[in-house]
Amino acid sequence: MDLISLFKTRRSYRRFDENRSVPEEVIDSMKEAIRLSSSAGNTQELKYVFVRDREKADKIFEHLRFAAYLPEDRGRPKEGERPVLYVLVMKDKNKNLKWINTDAGIAAANMTLAAWEKGVGSCIIANMDREDIAGILGTDKEMEILFTIALGYPIHRSEVVPLKEDGSIKYYVDEEMNYYVPKKAAEDMISII
């Protein structure tokens, strides 16, 4: 798949085939994408926890909020549709690194593109109960969870569509629970001088 096709189709996916685990080769590709990510000052200060353990993953799921624009019954994965892998992106609370959130965004983009190239969809989630999740994982108290990436093989489509006439940016689902994500036109966001 060419790069622009990857960008167009690497959307947020929220419903997955729980019977398909993410293979080691995909995880290895994601880890390499993290390792190769740009980092301000080359500090490489972020830490990552990959959670494949089903029991821990189920507990984490209970502390995540999915699809804020949708009613919970339409946005939250049901049993059999939950993510099979989580990656928690964390930073050290004691280090005041000015660009760490930029580094985290770059790493997330690299990681999710590496997964999507192999057919594994993702959803980056910042709306969660961080302390509860840290307790489930027993992470070092000095580490702060920035966000979680939920992953698995999608069981729905997620497509980019033009903005509606009213200019709404809110994504929506159809009767088959496929996602449609309105995007502004390039000329509405970009100036070339």
MDAnalysis code that builds the backbone (N, CA, C; Angstrom):
import MDAnalysis as mda
import numpy as np

u = mda.Universe.empty(579, n_residues=193, atom_resindex=np.repeat(np.arange(193), 3), trajectory=True)
u.add_TopologyAttr("name", ["N", "CA", "C"] * 193)
u.add_TopologyAttr("resid", np.arange(1, 194))
u.add_TopologyAttr("resname", ["MET", "ASP", "LEU", "ILE", "SER", "LEU", "PHE", "LYS", "THR", "ARG", "ARG", "SER", "TYR", "ARG", "ARG", "PHE", "ASP", "GLU", "ASN", "ARG", "SER", "VAL", "PRO", "GLU", "GLU", "VAL", "ILE", "ASP", "SER", "MET", "LYS", "GLU", "ALA", "ILE", "ARG", "LEU", "SER", "SER", "SER", "ALA", "GLY", "ASN", "THR", "GLN", "GLU", "LEU", "LYS", "TYR", "VAL", "PHE", "VAL", "ARG", "ASP", "ARG", "GLU", "LYS", "ALA", "ASP", "LYS", "ILE", "PHE", "GLU", "HIS", "LEU", "ARG", "PHE", "ALA", "ALA", "TYR", "LEU", "PRO", "GLU", "ASP", "ARG", "GLY", "ARG", "PRO", "LYS", "GLU", "GLY", "GLU", "ARG", "PRO", "VAL", "LEU", "TYR", "VAL", "LEU", "VAL", "MET", "LYS", "ASP", "LYS", "ASN", "LYS", "ASN", "LEU", "LYS", "TRP", "ILE", "ASN", "THR", "ASP", "ALA", "GLY", "ILE", "ALA", "ALA", "ALA", "ASN", "MET", "THR", "LEU", "ALA", "ALA", "TRP", "GLU", "LYS", "GLY", "VAL", "GLY", "SER", "CYS", "ILE", "ILE", "ALA", "ASN", "MET", "ASP", "ARG", "GLU", "ASP", "ILE", "ALA", "GLY", "ILE", "LEU", "GLY", "THR", "ASP", "LYS", "GLU", "MET", "GLU", "ILE", "LEU", "PHE", "THR", "ILE", "ALA", "LEU", "GLY", "TYR", "PRO", "ILE", "HIS", "ARG", "SER", "GLU", "VAL", "VAL", "PRO", "LEU", "LYS", "GLU", "ASP", "GLY", "SER", "ILE", "LYS", "TYR", "TYR", "VAL", "ASP", "GLU", "GLU", "MET", "ASN", "TYR", "TYR", "VAL", "PRO", "LYS", "LYS", "ALA", "ALA", "GLU", "ASP", "MET", "ILE", "SER", "ILE", "ILE"])
u.atoms.positions = np.array([
    [0.856, -1.173, 0.000],
    [0.000, 0.000, 0.000],
    [0.902, 1.237, 0.000],
    [0.589, 2.199, -0.878],
    [1.397, 3.413, -0.907],
    [1.096, 4.272, 0.326],
    [1.965, 5.231, 0.595],
    [1.884, 6.020, 1.830],
    [0.577, 6.804, 1.963],
    [0.123, 7.466, 0.903],
    [-1.110, 8.247, 0.982],
    [-2.307, 7.326, 1.232],
    [-2.317, 6.141, 0.642],
    [-3.398, 5.172, 0.913],
    [-3.384, 4.747, 2.377],
    [-2.178, 4.573, 2.925],
    [-2.080, 4.262, 4.360],
    [-2.699, 5.390, 5.192],
    [-2.384, 6.642, 4.856],
    [-2.934, 7.785, 5.593],
    [-4.457, 7.823, 5.488],
    [-4.991, 7.556, 4.294],
    [-6.445, 7.616, 4.081],
    [-7.188, 6.533, 4.847],
    [-6.584, 5.367, 4.952],
    [-7.298, 4.236, 5.543],
    [-6.930, 3.950, 6.995],
    [-5.835, 4.561, 7.516],
    [-5.487, 4.364, 8.920],
    [-6.320, 5.335, 9.753],
    [-7.553, 4.976, 9.923],
    [-8.499, 5.746, 10.711],
    [-8.536, 5.159, 12.123],
    [-9.379, 5.717, 12.975],
    [-9.631, 5.092, 14.274],
    [-10.627, 3.960, 14.066],
    [-10.261, 2.794, 14.559],
    [-11.144, 1.629, 14.539],
    [-11.469, 1.299, 15.989],
    [-12.729, 0.974, 16.238],
    [-13.160, 0.768, 17.625],
    [-13.797, -0.590, 17.878],
    [-14.016, -1.354, 16.847],
    [-14.594, -2.693, 17.007],
    [-13.684, -3.687, 16.291],
    [-13.299, -4.733, 17.024],
    [-12.280, -5.664, 16.550],
    [-12.753, -7.113, 16.663],
    [-12.080, -7.997, 15.952],
    [-12.330, -9.434, 16.051],
    [-11.542, -9.952, 17.249],
    [-12.246, -10.219, 18.332],
    [-11.568, -10.671, 19.564],
    [-10.944, -12.055, 19.426],
    [-11.307, -12.784, 18.382],
    [-10.756, -14.123, 18.186],
    [-9.422, -14.116, 17.437],
    [-8.980, -12.940, 16.997],
    [-7.709, -12.827, 16.265],
    [-6.721, -12.011, 17.076],
    [-5.690, -12.653, 17.567],
    [-4.657, -11.923, 18.305],
    [-3.711, -11.257, 17.309],
    [-3.000, -10.254, 17.794],
    [-2.019, -9.561, 16.966],
    [-0.739, -10.387, 16.973],
    [-0.286, -10.837, 15.786],
    [0.896, -11.697, 15.741],
    [2.181, -10.978, 16.146],
    [3.140, -11.769, 16.547],
    [4.444, -11.257, 16.994],
    [5.107, -10.397, 15.925],
    [4.968, -10.765, 14.652],
    [5.612, -9.996, 13.581],
    [5.062, -8.576, 13.507],
    [3.775, -8.392, 13.802],
    [3.187, -7.046, 13.813],
    [3.710, -6.270, 15.015],
    [3.766, -6.927, 16.162],
    [4.291, -6.286, 17.370],
    [5.748, -5.880, 17.147],
    [6.527, -6.748, 16.529],
    [7.930, -6.407, 16.236],
    [8.021, -5.190, 15.324],
    [7.143, -5.109, 14.336],
    [7.131, -3.964, 13.422],
    [6.773, -2.684, 14.176],
    [5.809, -2.770, 15.087],
    [5.423, -1.612, 15.892],
    [6.571, -1.172, 16.798],
    [7.246, -2.130, 17.402],
    [8.380, -1.802, 18.276],
    [9.492, -1.111, 17.497],
    [9.745, -1.575, 16.289],
    [10.782, -0.942, 15.468],
    [10.347, 0.462, 15.051],
    [9.049, 0.644, 14.766],
    [8.532, 1.968, 14.419],
    [8.705, 2.943, 15.585],
    [8.512, 2.459, 16.802],
    [8.738, 3.280, 17.998],
    [10.216, 3.655, 18.084],
    [11.065, 2.656, 17.959],
    [12.513, 2.864, 18.092],
    [13.026, 3.882, 17.086],
    [12.457, 3.902, 15.898],
    [12.911, 4.796, 14.842],
    [12.237, 6.165, 14.868],
    [11.306, 6.380, 15.787],
    [10.584, 7.648, 15.868],
    [11.523, 8.804, 16.199],
    [11.237, 9.940, 15.593],
    [11.973, 11.160, 15.941],
    [11.663, 11.537, 17.380],
    [12.631, 12.181, 18.019],
    [12.469, 12.582, 19.413],
    [13.240, 13.887, 19.616],
    [12.580, 14.894, 20.194],
    [13.232, 16.193, 20.409],
    [14.508, 16.002, 21.218],
    [15.582, 16.541, 20.697],
    [16.872, 16.388, 21.370],
    [17.344, 14.952, 21.417],
    [16.665, 14.075, 20.676],
    [16.952, 12.637, 20.658],
    [16.933, 12.040, 22.074],
    [16.081, 12.590, 22.942],
    [16.049, 12.130, 24.338],
    [15.505, 10.715, 24.489],
    [14.560, 10.318, 23.646],
    [13.990, 8.966, 23.688],
    [13.524, 8.593, 25.094],
    [12.763, 9.484, 25.702],
    [12.373, 9.328, 27.100],
    [11.047, 8.601, 27.320],
    [10.266, 8.379, 26.283],
    [8.976, 7.713, 26.475],
    [9.170, 6.233, 26.790],
    [8.215, 5.680, 27.530],
    [8.200, 4.244, 27.834],
    [6.880, 3.684, 27.315],
    [6.889, 2.416, 26.956],
    [5.723, 1.770, 26.359],
    [5.473, 0.444, 27.049],
    [4.210, 0.157, 27.306],
    [3.833, -1.134, 27.855],
    [2.841, -1.765, 26.886],
    [3.195, -2.922, 26.337],
    [2.306, -3.692, 25.464],
    [1.546, -4.680, 26.343],
    [0.227, -4.640, 26.268],
    [-0.608, -5.523, 27.098],
    [-1.348, -6.493, 26.185],
    [-0.916, -7.758, 26.224],
    [-1.585, -8.818, 25.458],
    [-2.382, -9.737, 26.368],
    [-2.027, -9.763, 27.652],
    [-2.703, -10.631, 28.615],
    [-4.201, -10.317, 28.613],
    [-5.026, -11.308, 28.305],
    [-6.471, -11.106, 28.139],
    [-7.128, -10.588, 29.424],
    [-6.751, -11.127, 30.556],
    [-7.353, -10.702, 31.822],
    [-7.056, -9.229, 32.113],
    [-5.803, -8.838, 31.930],
    [-5.437, -7.433, 32.148],
    [-6.095, -6.538, 31.106],
    [-6.141, -6.995, 29.858],
    [-6.771, -6.208, 28.789],
    [-8.249, -5.973, 29.097],
    [-8.934, -6.985, 29.591],
    [-10.354, -6.831, 29.938],
    [-10.544, -5.815, 31.060],
    [-9.634, -5.817, 32.023],
    [-9.720, -4.842, 33.115],
    [-9.439, -3.432, 32.613],
    [-8.455, -3.283, 31.731],
    [-8.149, -1.967, 31.158],
    [-9.351, -1.437, 30.393],
    [-10.000, -2.303, 29.629],
    [-11.150, -1.921, 28.808],
    [-12.206, -1.186, 29.641],
    [-12.427, -1.636, 30.853],
    [-13.458, -1.044, 31.714],
    [-13.143, 0.400, 32.101],
    [-11.917, 0.834, 31.897],
    [-11.502, 2.182, 32.299],
    [-11.232, 3.109, 31.108],
    [-11.709, 2.700, 29.928],
    [-11.532, 3.497, 28.716],
    [-12.862, 4.037, 28.227],
    [-12.850, 5.216, 27.625],
    [-14.040, 5.802, 27.006],
    [-13.812, 5.838, 25.499],
    [-14.758, 5.310, 24.767],
    [-14.656, 5.233, 23.313],
    [-15.637, 6.197, 22.654],
    [-15.263, 6.776, 21.522],
    [-16.149, 7.494, 20.602],
    [-17.032, 8.533, 21.301],
    [-16.428, 9.610, 21.729],
    [-17.129, 10.646, 22.503],
    [-18.315, 11.262, 21.768],
    [-18.307, 11.285, 20.446],
    [-19.416, 11.886, 19.699],
    [-20.642, 10.981, 19.601],
    [-20.500, 9.724, 20.013],
    [-21.599, 8.762, 19.852],
    [-22.172, 8.347, 21.205],
    [-23.457, 7.954, 21.219],
    [-23.991, 7.367, 22.454],
    [-23.198, 6.096, 22.777],
    [-23.048, 5.784, 24.049],
    [-22.203, 4.662, 24.462],
    [-22.587, 3.355, 23.770],
    [-23.871, 3.097, 23.580],
    [-24.297, 1.835, 22.969],
    [-23.895, 1.729, 21.493],
    [-23.533, 2.845, 20.875],
    [-23.102, 2.822, 19.469],
    [-21.594, 3.017, 19.320],
    [-20.948, 3.582, 20.327],
    [-19.527, 3.871, 20.217],
    [-18.617, 2.904, 20.949],
    [-19.128, 2.252, 21.978],
    [-18.303, 1.362, 22.791],
    [-18.358, -0.056, 22.252],
    [-17.200, -0.702, 22.068],
    [-17.214, -2.088, 21.586],
    [-17.977, -3.009, 22.537],
    [-18.711, -3.936, 21.956],
    [-19.451, -4.919, 22.743],
    [-18.576, -6.156, 22.946],
    [-19.040, -7.071, 23.757],
    [-18.303, -8.307, 23.959],
    [-18.087, -8.976, 22.600],
    [-16.887, -9.468, 22.369],
    [-16.531, -10.062, 21.094],
    [-15.929, -9.061, 20.118],
    [-16.000, -7.752, 20.460],
    [-15.500, -6.680, 19.599],
    [-14.376, -5.868, 20.254],
    [-13.952, -6.288, 21.406],
    [-12.986, -5.498, 22.176],
    [-11.566, -5.620, 21.610],
    [-10.735, -4.625, 21.896],
    [-9.332, -4.700, 21.450],
    [-8.638, -5.924, 22.044],
    [-7.672, -6.447, 21.305],
    [-6.914, -7.615, 21.780],
    [-5.512, -7.237, 22.234],
    [-5.130, -5.988, 21.993],
    [-3.806, -5.505, 22.379],
    [-3.932, -4.033, 22.756],
    [-3.247, -3.649, 23.814],
    [-3.142, -2.244, 24.194],
    [-1.672, -1.876, 24.274],
    [-1.377, -0.648, 23.877],
    [-0.047, -0.089, 24.110],
    [-0.247, 1.177, 24.915],
    [0.336, 1.208, 26.102],
    [0.283, 2.401, 26.944],
    [1.546, 3.202, 26.722],
    [1.376, 4.484, 26.464],
    [2.500, 5.387, 26.225],
    [2.655, 6.233, 27.485],
    [3.865, 6.199, 28.073],
    [4.076, 6.828, 29.374],
    [5.317, 7.710, 29.390],
    [5.291, 8.667, 30.331],
    [6.456, 9.523, 30.556],
    [6.753, 9.562, 32.055],
    [7.974, 9.929, 32.380],
    [8.400, 10.081, 33.768],
    [7.855, 11.407, 34.298],
    [7.080, 11.357, 35.381],
    [6.480, 12.567, 35.970],
    [7.536, 13.563, 36.446],
    [8.711, 13.070, 36.800],
    [9.746, 13.924, 37.397],
    [10.610, 14.660, 36.378],
    [10.464, 14.310, 35.125],
    [11.280, 14.950, 34.087],
    [10.429, 15.964, 33.339],
    [10.896, 17.184, 33.320],
    [10.174, 18.253, 32.643],
    [10.732, 18.403, 31.225],
    [10.236, 17.560, 30.341],
    [10.696, 17.572, 28.958],
    [9.670, 18.330, 28.117],
    [10.060, 19.477, 27.643],
    [9.155, 20.398, 26.968],
    [8.425, 19.787, 25.776],
    [9.074, 18.915, 25.024],
    [8.499, 18.418, 23.779],
    [8.021, 16.973, 23.869],
    [7.849, 16.440, 25.067],
    [7.526, 15.013, 25.214],
    [6.188, 14.646, 24.560],
    [5.211, 15.562, 24.599],
    [3.920, 15.254, 23.971],
    [4.039, 15.206, 22.448],
    [4.909, 16.037, 21.896],
    [5.174, 15.969, 20.454],
    [5.825, 14.634, 20.126],
    [6.802, 14.230, 20.923],
    [7.447, 12.930, 20.724],
    [6.418, 11.798, 20.772],
    [5.485, 11.887, 21.719],
    [4.464, 10.848, 21.870],
    [3.569, 10.783, 20.637],
    [3.213, 11.939, 20.090],
    [2.396, 11.964, 18.882],
    [3.107, 11.344, 17.690],
    [4.375, 11.653, 17.560],
    [5.168, 11.073, 16.466],
    [5.237, 9.552, 16.623],
    [5.525, 9.096, 17.826],
    [5.628, 7.655, 18.076],
    [4.293, 6.954, 17.814],
    [3.197, 7.578, 18.230],
    [1.873, 6.980, 18.006],
    [1.574, 6.866, 16.516],
    [1.906, 7.921, 15.762],
    [1.682, 7.873, 14.316],
    [2.510, 6.758, 13.684],
    [3.783, 6.678, 14.040],
    [4.638, 5.625, 13.489],
    [4.099, 4.239, 13.826],
    [3.755, 4.045, 15.092],
    [3.315, 2.741, 15.568],
    [2.012, 2.306, 14.904],
    [1.032, 3.217, 14.829],
    [-0.264, 2.850, 14.263],
    [-0.167, 2.628, 12.751],
    [0.702, 3.371, 12.077],
    [0.907, 3.126, 10.640],
    [1.593, 1.780, 10.408],
    [2.551, 1.440, 11.247],
    [3.223, 0.142, 11.127],
    [2.227, -0.999, 11.332],
    [1.316, -0.838, 12.286],
    [0.294, -1.860, 12.530],
    [-0.681, -1.933, 11.356],
    [-1.120, -0.771, 10.883],
    [-2.121, -0.738, 9.807],
    [-1.571, -1.305, 8.503],
    [-0.291, -1.106, 8.256],
    [0.321, -1.678, 7.055],
    [0.110, -3.188, 7.017],
    [-0.023, -3.802, 8.188],
    [-0.211, -5.250, 8.289],
    [-1.663, -5.614, 8.614],
    [-2.584, -4.631, 8.473],
    [-4.012, -4.906, 8.638],
    [-4.548, -4.780, 10.048],
    [-3.718, -4.339, 10.987],
    [-4.153, -4.185, 12.381],
    [-4.587, -2.738, 12.598],
    [-5.844, -2.567, 12.980],
    [-6.397, -1.241, 13.218],
    [-6.126, -0.776, 14.634],
    [-6.353, 0.525, 14.850],
    [-6.040, 1.101, 16.156],
    [-6.965, 2.263, 16.485],
    [-6.987, 2.594, 17.757],
    [-7.694, 3.768, 18.246],
    [-6.861, 4.356, 19.389],
    [-6.443, 5.600, 19.237],
    [-5.672, 6.272, 20.284],
    [-6.665, 6.872, 21.270],
    [-6.532, 6.510, 22.531],
    [-7.507, 6.894, 23.552],
    [-6.808, 7.665, 24.671],
    [-7.248, 8.911, 24.875],
    [-6.725, 9.711, 25.985],
    [-7.767, 9.861, 27.088],
    [-9.026, 9.540, 26.798],
    [-10.109, 9.653, 27.762],
    [-10.205, 8.337, 28.542],
    [-9.561, 8.321, 29.702],
    [-9.472, 7.086, 30.487],
    [-9.174, 7.398, 31.946],
    [-9.312, 6.368, 32.779],
    [-8.979, 6.461, 34.206],
    [-7.524, 6.022, 34.385],
    [-6.611, 6.975, 34.295],
    [-5.182, 6.668, 34.295],
    [-4.717, 5.965, 35.573],
    [-5.156, 6.456, 36.718],
    [-4.694, 5.862, 37.981],
    [-5.171, 4.424, 38.125],
    [-6.409, 4.160, 37.724],
    [-6.929, 2.795, 37.804],
    [-6.150, 1.855, 36.880],
    [-5.852, 2.323, 35.677],
    [-5.103, 1.496, 34.738],
    [-3.681, 1.261, 35.249],
    [-3.052, 2.282, 35.797],
    [-1.711, 2.113, 36.382],
    [-1.757, 1.077, 37.506],
    [-2.825, 1.103, 38.296],
    [-2.983, 0.117, 39.368],
    [-3.130, -1.299, 38.835],
    [-3.874, -1.468, 37.760],
    [-4.050, -2.784, 37.147],
    [-2.706, -3.334, 36.678],
    [-1.889, -2.461, 36.101],
    [-0.609, -2.896, 35.542],
    [0.526, -2.890, 36.554],
    [0.307, -2.196, 37.670],
    [1.382, -2.099, 38.665],
    [2.565, -1.311, 38.151],
    [2.285, -0.267, 37.352],
    [3.379, 0.537, 36.806],
    [4.032, 1.371, 37.903],
    [5.249, 1.751, 37.657],
    [6.009, 2.609, 38.553],
    [5.213, 3.887, 38.816],
    [5.089, 4.278, 40.056],
    [4.304, 5.461, 40.426],
    [4.893, 6.758, 39.864],
    [6.125, 6.718, 39.439],
    [6.754, 7.902, 38.845],
    [6.391, 8.073, 37.371],
    [5.736, 7.066, 36.809],
    [5.368, 7.114, 35.394],
    [3.921, 7.575, 35.240],
    [3.691, 8.423, 34.245],
    [2.353, 8.936, 33.942],
    [1.920, 8.403, 32.586],
    [0.707, 7.849, 32.525],
    [0.173, 7.364, 31.254],
    [-0.327, 8.568, 30.464],
    [0.205, 8.763, 29.268],
    [-0.242, 9.851, 28.408],
    [-1.503, 9.451, 27.644],
    [-1.471, 8.262, 27.046],
    [-2.630, 7.730, 26.339],
    [-2.429, 6.239, 26.122],
    [-3.489, 5.612, 25.666],
    [-3.486, 4.186, 25.371],
    [-3.854, 4.007, 23.912],
    [-3.245, 3.052, 23.263],
    [-3.624, 2.707, 21.897],
    [-4.242, 1.313, 21.945],
    [-5.508, 1.232, 21.519],
    [-6.232, -0.037, 21.447],
    [-6.057, -0.589, 20.036],
    [-5.764, -1.878, 19.933],
    [-5.489, -2.477, 18.622],
    [-6.165, -3.824, 18.432],
    [-6.363, -4.162, 17.168],
    [-6.909, -5.456, 16.778],
    [-7.270, -5.428, 15.306],
    [-7.810, -6.537, 14.822],
    [-8.259, -6.606, 13.430],
    [-9.680, -6.045, 13.356],
    [-9.880, -4.940, 12.624],
    [-11.187, -4.283, 12.592],
    [-12.273, -5.162, 11.978],
    [-13.495, -4.974, 12.499],
    [-14.663, -5.654, 11.928],
    [-15.650, -4.626, 11.383],
    [-15.158, -3.420, 11.124],
    [-15.976, -2.381, 10.496],
    [-15.083, -1.536, 9.602],
    [-15.714, -0.743, 8.762],
    [-14.984, 0.206, 7.918],
    [-14.924, 1.551, 8.634],
    [-13.940, 2.330, 8.286],
    [-13.820, 3.700, 8.774],
    [-13.302, 4.519, 7.599],
    [-14.119, 5.450, 7.119],
    [-13.801, 6.168, 5.885],
    [-13.800, 7.674, 6.096],
    [-12.937, 8.334, 5.362],
    [-12.908, 9.793, 5.324],
    [-13.990, 10.256, 4.352],
    [-14.758, 11.274, 4.780],
    [-15.790, 11.877, 3.926],
    [-15.654, 13.396, 4.014],
    [-16.181, 14.126, 3.019],
    [-16.149, 15.591, 3.097],
    [-17.038, 16.083, 4.245],
    [-16.775, 17.309, 4.702],
    [-17.644, 17.916, 5.716],
    [-19.057, 18.031, 5.170],
    [-20.032, 17.913, 6.055],
    [-21.420, 18.145, 5.657],
    [-21.617, 19.644, 5.448],
    [-22.745, 20.014, 4.885],
    [-23.015, 21.426, 4.601],
    [-22.966, 22.300, 5.848],
    [-23.335, 21.725, 7.002],
    [-23.324, 22.519, 8.234],
    [-21.919, 22.682, 8.819],
    [-20.907, 22.036, 8.197],
    [-19.520, 22.167, 8.640],
    [-19.157, 21.285, 9.822],
    [-20.040, 20.373, 10.227],
    [-19.785, 19.525, 11.384],
    [-18.583, 18.610, 11.148],
    [-17.737, 18.512, 12.169],
    [-16.585, 17.620, 12.126],
    [-16.863, 16.313, 12.869],
    [-18.070, 16.153, 13.410],
    [-18.394, 14.965, 14.210],
    [-18.492, 13.723, 13.328],
    [-17.735, 12.687, 13.726],
    [-17.832, 11.422, 13.009],
    [-19.165, 10.777, 13.361],
    [-19.585, 9.834, 12.533],
    [-20.876, 9.183, 12.734],
    [-20.802, 7.757, 12.198],
    [-21.795, 6.953, 12.541],
    [-21.851, 5.565, 12.078],
    [-23.139, 5.343, 11.297],
    [-23.090, 4.351, 10.399],
    [-24.302, 3.984, 9.670],
    [-24.970, 2.799, 10.377],
    [-25.975, 2.228, 9.762],
    [-26.715, 1.111, 10.381],
    [-25.846, -0.130, 10.589],
    [-24.823, -0.303, 9.749],
    [-23.908, -1.444, 9.906],
    [-22.762, -1.126, 10.859],
    [-22.802, 0.051, 11.478],
    [-21.803, 0.497, 12.454],
    [-20.448, 0.787, 11.814],
    [-20.451, 1.172, 10.529],
    [-19.239, 1.657, 9.880],
    [-19.090, 3.137, 10.192],
    [-17.852, 3.582, 10.368],
    [-17.573, 4.968, 10.756],
    [-17.323, 5.837, 9.532],
    [-17.771, 7.084, 9.631],
    [-17.525, 8.094, 8.606],
    [-16.934, 9.305, 9.307],
    [-15.768, 9.744, 8.816],
    [-14.998, 10.778, 9.491],
    [-14.888, 11.999, 8.580],
    [-15.658, 13.075, 8.872],
    [-15.586, 14.274, 8.032],
    [-14.227, 14.970, 8.157],
    [-13.663, 15.325, 7.019],
    [-12.383, 16.034, 6.984],
    [-12.529, 17.297, 6.147],
    [-11.919, 18.350, 6.619],
    [-11.895, 19.608, 5.870],
    [-11.092, 19.425, 4.588],
    [-11.377, 20.263, 3.620],
    [-10.587, 20.274, 2.393],
    [-9.216, 20.873, 2.697],
    [-8.198, 20.429, 1.969],
    [-6.834, 20.917, 2.185],
    [-6.766, 22.435, 2.096],
    [-7.474, 23.020, 1.126],
    [-7.413, 24.480, 0.943],
    [-8.036, 25.248, 2.117],
    [-8.849, 24.575, 2.939],
    [-9.413, 25.215, 4.125],
    [-8.432, 25.275, 5.295],
    [-7.322, 24.548, 5.191],
    [-6.372, 24.475, 6.288],
    [-4.966, 24.939, 5.919],
    [-4.656, 24.952, 4.637],
    [-3.277, 25.140, 4.225],
    [-3.137, 26.362, 3.341],
    [-2.141, 27.178, 3.634],
    [-1.774, 28.321, 2.774],
    [-0.374, 28.098, 2.259],
    [-0.173, 28.453, 1.020],
    [1.155, 28.391, 0.439],
    [1.517, 29.804, 0.026],
    [2.595, 30.317, 0.594],
    [2.988, 31.715, 0.342],
    [4.231, 31.754, -0.520],
])
